[in-house]
Amino acid sequence: MTTPLVDLRSDTVTRPTPGMRAAMADAEVGDDVYGEDPLVNALEERVAALFGHEAALFVPSGTMGNQIGMRLVCQPGQEVIGDADAHVVTYEMGAAAAVFGLSTRTVVGPGGLLDADQLIAQVRPKGDWHLTATAAVAVENTHNRGGGRVQPLAELEALFTWSRDADVAVHLDGARIWNAHVASGVSLETYGRLADTASVCLSKGLGAPVGSVLVSSAERIGEGRLWRKRLGGGMRQAGVLAAAGLYALDHHLDRLADDHARARALADRLGVDPATVHTNMVVLDGVPAPMVAAAAKAEGVLVSQVSPTRIRMLTHLDVDDAAVERAASVVGELLRR
Ligand SMILES: Cc1ncc(COP(=O)(O)O)c(C=O)c1O
């Protein structure tokens, strides 16, 4: 018998569980472009309610959720500002500019953690005849390149409170907001209240194969529906996918605490400062990343090489205690070389 691979590259690599597959197989479906898919409608209503927003839109990916979300609160020629390591500017292929004509400007924050005053200081007013107006601020929670850190609630509150009078919108990249919620105990509704638009992923820690949901006001989501169709994101019998998302919300939300505990256990075994492990990510800094990634792979443990000196490992639904044990011994041995 061959030893199974331990895949810690991302929490996107999970495969649907038997229960999830059964829910997908049983899904009652309709044509969602006509608004007739019952499970897509149920998923949208449920996620909107969870985050305290009026409406929601099921989209194929977190990237589409983020980009449409930002477009809904920013006009072409205006700018979105955010952290320099944010997913929306690092890993979304320049979509804000390439697709929507949005300008982006970034600040380098400490490990991706939000410093409201630092961002606010960068904001440029609307209506000035020679400045690029700041229409929105993008916040990522948890922060991917920040090692899965949870954003401080006080900073989110400060930013949102300030933004009301400033006429600046807040977009939340909540791909892993579920992890932030489980780790911090802050309600999803509170996180939702602190954003004008929020994109949340079903295909990361929650373990669904595909899909994200964008939440906002009914008016914005109506417009978002047009953008989704323009981008080719109008899906037909998408209830098969919505069924997976609904199943994930029922069965895979609370268990994220297990992923977090396993990440802490892995960090502990590898001598990583536990204070840096807020959720399901463990980051190794100052290591020969190409060597570690290649040698670990040769022993059946897959990790992500984020830079020449940084390795990232994520725990998820398909990583159990035995997998953590194996990863810790393989990677630990490599680090001692
Ligand atoms: C923080 C964050 N935002 C957005 C995304 C984009 O999600 P997708 O890969 O579904 O486009 C990711 C993907 O890993 C992510 O980590």
The ligand as a Gaussian input file, in Angstrom:
#p B3LYP/6-31G(d) Opt

LIG

0 1
 C       -7.721000      35.635000       0.409000
 C       -8.216000      35.098000      -0.884000
 N       -9.094000      35.814000      -1.595000
 C       -9.580000      35.386000      -2.757000
 C       -9.195000      34.181000      -3.293000
 C       -9.695000      33.797000      -4.654000
 O      -10.456000      32.672000      -4.683000
 P      -10.586000      31.834000      -6.054000
 O       -9.371000      30.996000      -6.134000
 O      -11.854000      31.057000      -5.835000
 O      -10.724000      32.799000      -7.175000
 C       -8.279000      33.385000      -2.601000
 C       -7.836000      32.090000      -3.163000
 O       -7.074000      31.349000      -2.590000
 C       -7.770000      33.861000      -1.363000
 O       -6.859000      33.166000      -0.669000

